[in-house]
Amino acid sequence: MLHQTKGRITRDNGAAIDALKKRALEWDVPLTEEAKGFCFHVWNSKATLIPDEMGVSIEISSPEQRLLQTLQGSLTELFEECLLCPKWDEVAEGALAPGMSLMQVVAVTKRSEGFTRVRLEGHDAERFGTGSYHFRLLIPRKGRPPCWPRIAASGRTVWPEGDDALNRPCYTTVAYGENWLEFDIFRHDGSPTSDWAAEEPVGRTVGIIGPGGGACPENDNLVLFGDETAMPAIIRMLQEAPGNVRAFLQVRREDLCELAADARVSLVEDMGKALEEAEIADGAYVWFAGHADKAKAARAHLIARGVAKKDFTAAAYWS
Ligand SMILES: Cc1cc2nc3c(=O)[nH]c(=O)nc-3n(C[C@H](O)[C@H](O)[C@H](O)COP(=O)(O)OP(=O)(O)OC[C@H]3O[C@@H](n4cnc5c(N)ncnc54)[C@H](O)[C@@H]3O)c2cc1C
């Protein structure tokens, strides 16, 4: 089923289409010119801008309501920056931010020296286990009542600010079932999320928003490199990859948990060095995630080695 909505900008000096062209370049997403108008393709969704003498009509279509609302909010923000205020036929004013769900914390368990596993329950938890692996965890500041991001009358999502601002780090769904999901927090110094987990938050409500950020690459030959923050994603890929997988993990031995018994996993001291030394067969897919500097170096190394951009991911998981 395709979800659709329409909007209108009642004056046009070319600014709306110029802004859309600029955004397509910045985001490196396609902007095509069709008979009807200019089409912007992102998040599996499409926005078409149709100019006429009186202004610009906007049509958005998407396979998911949350993606439709995300694109609607994003376009509203973009056009408002150019002092153009789109009027939409429908806005879910007051609804939680697109893709956001409220969940109850039902268990917090120490898995190893470095990892804490958190189990959440909520009616649509399973949504976070299918498709993309990742979500943002939304935690209110200590001592503050929750104030969640909501859709405003304009179509934009308004995020709480100041004392009500939320901590919103990314995590990976590592296990899921009917109405529940689990994720692993790597405990490190100065981490507000680790401090929150140490407070035994069982019974509290948190927000999660997503899913997004990719899943298991579709390739029969995967070579994976990651640190502790990437380990949950690597656990998922080792479970789901249909073909040959090798994983190089830069973690402490005691934090390997169930991966210690997996012959496909090697413990390494430096994942950057491991990447440089690894044999990578033609057509294999390389996935690398960790500190931003290491991801940048990995990207440069893979390009220099002649690996095509379509054949690798080098992602910054923290900085
Ligand atoms: C797509 C994606 C998926 C991710 N999945 C997971 C996951 O499943 N589990 C997980 O634990 N992390 C995961 N991460 C990493 C996580 O989002 C970051 O580590 C994040 O900074 C944690 O937020 P925080 O509240 O602990 O700390 P922040 O407030 O973001 O940072 C506080 C301080 O901690 C430092 N810091 C952040 N990460 C680390 C680290 N790993 N080691 C040492 N210092 C650090 C920062 O530099 C900063 O100084 C993921 C990141 C991405 C982008």
The ligand as an SDF file (V2000), in Angstrom:
LIG
                    3D

 53 58  0  0  0  0  0  0  0  0999 V2000
   24.1230    2.8730   13.7070 C   0  0  0  0  0  0  0  0  0  0  0  0
   24.7490    2.7990   15.0970 C   0  0  0  0  0  0  0  0  0  0  0  0
   24.4970    1.6920   15.9130 C   0  0  0  0  0  0  0  0  0  0  0  0
   25.0630    1.6030   17.1800 C   0  0  0  0  0  0  0  0  0  0  0  0
   24.8010    0.5070   17.9680 N   0  0  0  0  0  0  0  0  0  0  0  0
   25.3410    0.4440   19.2210 C   0  0  0  0  0  0  0  0  0  0  0  0
   25.0520   -0.6850   20.0700 C   0  0  0  0  0  0  0  0  0  0  0  0
   24.2520   -1.5670   19.7390 O   0  0  0  0  0  0  0  0  0  0  0  0
   25.6530   -0.7150   21.3050 N   0  0  0  0  0  0  0  0  0  0  0  0
   26.5210    0.2750   21.7360 C   0  0  0  0  0  0  0  0  0  0  0  0
   27.0370    0.1920   22.8580 O   0  0  0  0  0  0  0  0  0  0  0  0
   26.7840    1.3470   20.9430 N   0  0  0  0  0  0  0  0  0  0  0  0
   26.2160    1.4510   19.7130 C   0  0  0  0  0  0  0  0  0  0  0  0
   26.4820    2.5420   18.9250 N   0  0  0  0  0  0  0  0  0  0  0  0
   27.3920    3.5770   19.4420 C   0  0  0  0  0  0  0  0  0  0  0  0
   26.7020    4.5580   20.3980 C   0  0  0  0  0  0  0  0  0  0  0  0
   25.6210    5.2100   19.7500 O   0  0  0  0  0  0  0  0  0  0  0  0
   27.7390    5.5850   20.8790 C   0  0  0  0  0  0  0  0  0  0  0  0
   28.7610    4.9610   21.6130 O   0  0  0  0  0  0  0  0  0  0  0  0
   27.1080    6.6910   21.6980 C   0  0  0  0  0  0  0  0  0  0  0  0
   28.0790    7.6930   21.8430 O   0  0  0  0  0  0  0  0  0  0  0  0
   26.6330    6.2110   23.0420 C   0  0  0  0  0  0  0  0  0  0  0  0
   25.9960    7.2770   23.6880 O   0  0  0  0  0  0  0  0  0  0  0  0
   26.3390    7.6810   25.1800 P   0  0  0  0  0  0  0  0  0  0  0  0
   25.1080    8.2490   25.7790 O   0  0  0  0  0  0  0  0  0  0  0  0
   26.9260    6.5030   25.8690 O   0  0  0  0  0  0  0  0  0  0  0  0
   27.5130    8.7070   25.0690 O   0  0  0  0  0  0  0  0  0  0  0  0
   27.6790   10.1360   24.3490 P   0  0  0  0  0  0  0  0  0  0  0  0
   26.9790   11.2300   25.1410 O   0  0  0  0  0  0  0  0  0  0  0  0
   27.3610   10.0290   22.9050 O   0  0  0  0  0  0  0  0  0  0  0  0
   29.2110   10.2980   24.5460 O   0  0  0  0  0  0  0  0  0  0  0  0
   29.7970   10.4860   25.8290 C   0  0  0  0  0  0  0  0  0  0  0  0
   31.2980   10.3290   25.7130 C   0  0  0  0  0  0  0  0  0  0  0  0
   31.6020    8.9580   25.4860 O   0  0  0  0  0  0  0  0  0  0  0  0
   32.5000    8.8170   24.4080 C   0  0  0  0  0  0  0  0  0  0  0  0
   32.2160    7.5290   23.7570 N   0  0  0  0  0  0  0  0  0  0  0  0
   31.1520    7.2100   22.9600 C   0  0  0  0  0  0  0  0  0  0  0  0
   31.2310    5.9140   22.5780 N   0  0  0  0  0  0  0  0  0  0  0  0
   32.3680    5.4100   23.1510 C   0  0  0  0  0  0  0  0  0  0  0  0
   33.0020    4.1450   23.1410 C   0  0  0  0  0  0  0  0  0  0  0  0
   32.4820    3.1210   22.4610 N   0  0  0  0  0  0  0  0  0  0  0  0
   34.1540    3.9710   23.8300 N   0  0  0  0  0  0  0  0  0  0  0  0
   34.6860    4.9790   24.5450 C   0  0  0  0  0  0  0  0  0  0  0  0
   34.1480    6.2250   24.6090 N   0  0  0  0  0  0  0  0  0  0  0  0
   33.0120    6.4350   23.9200 C   0  0  0  0  0  0  0  0  0  0  0  0
   32.2430   10.0190   23.5260 C   0  0  0  0  0  0  0  0  0  0  0  0
   33.3750   10.3450   22.7670 O   0  0  0  0  0  0  0  0  0  0  0  0
   31.9310   11.1000   24.5570 C   0  0  0  0  0  0  0  0  0  0  0  0
   33.1160   11.6820   25.0130 O   0  0  0  0  0  0  0  0  0  0  0  0
   25.9110    2.6490   17.6570 C   0  0  0  0  0  0  0  0  0  0  0  0
   26.1360    3.7730   16.8430 C   0  0  0  0  0  0  0  0  0  0  0  0
   25.5690    3.8410   15.5790 C   0  0  0  0  0  0  0  0  0  0  0  0
   25.8330    5.0600   14.7220 C   0  0  0  0  0  0  0  0  0  0  0  0
  1  2  1  0
  2  3  1  0
  2 52  2  0
  3  4  2  0
  4  5  1  0
  4 50  1  0
  5  6  2  0
  6  7  1  0
  6 13  1  0
  7  8  2  0
  7  9  1  0
  9 10  1  0
 10 11  2  0
 10 12  1  0
 12 13  2  0
 13 14  1  0
 14 15  1  0
 14 50  1  0
 15 16  1  0
 16 17  1  0
 16 18  1  0
 18 19  1  0
 18 20  1  0
 20 21  1  0
 20 22  1  0
 22 23  1  0
 23 24  1  0
 24 25  2  0
 24 26  1  0
 24 27  1  0
 27 28  1  0
 28 29  2  0
 28 30  1  0
 28 31  1  0
 31 32  1  0
 32 33  1  0
 33 34  1  0
 33 48  1  0
 34 35  1  0
 35 36  1  0
 35 46  1  0
 36 37  1  0
 36 45  1  0
 37 38  2  0
 38 39  1  0
 39 40  1  0
 39 45  2  0
 40 41  1  0
 40 42  2  0
 42 43  1  0
 43 44  2  0
 44 45  1  0
 46 47  1  0
 46 48  1  0
 48 49  1  0
 50 51  2  0
 51 52  1  0
 52 53  1  0
M  END
$$$$
